[in-house]
Structures are given as C-alpha cells and as structure tokens.
C-alpha cells in the first residue's frame, strides 16, 4: 500500500504544481495584456490629441479662406457695380444724343 499512497501523493503534488504553474501563467498573461492595453490607450490618447490639434488648425485655415473669399467677392461686387453704372451712364448718353 505504500506504493499506492506515494502515487496519490505524487499525483496530488503534480496537480498542485500544474495548478500553480497555470495560475502563474495566467497572472503573467493578464499583466502582459494589461501592459499592452495601457500602451494602446496611451497611443489612442496621443492620436486623439493630434487629431484635435489638426481639426483646430483646419478650422483656422477655413476661416482664413472664408475671409479671403469674402474679400474677393467684395472686390468683384464693387467692380460689377462700377460696370453697371458705366453702362447705365453710356445708355443714358446715347439716348440723349439720339433724341
């Protein structure tokens, strides 16, 4: 019976050792995964900050373009008004000479 008891003890020790190794392996894996997740979160936070900065810069550029377009439209409108006035004056002058 001594041999059978030793087998049970060895099997129990191997079971405990296997469980302990499994627990340690899982614990290490969880730690590695946590480290990877923290790195991914940090990377995403950096990308988010960069994207927010890019968006702010694009908004500023868009405002600048809108101001330039408004300025050009104002110049064009002024020139069109001058052309309209000139044409109207020329038409009025012709009518006066025609009569």
Secondary structure by P-SEA (a helix, b strand, c coil): caaaaaaaaaaaaaaaaaaaaaaaaaaaaaaaaaaaaaaaaaaaaaaaaaaaaaaaaaaaaaaaaaaaaaaaaaaaaaaaaaaaaaaaaaaaaaaaaac
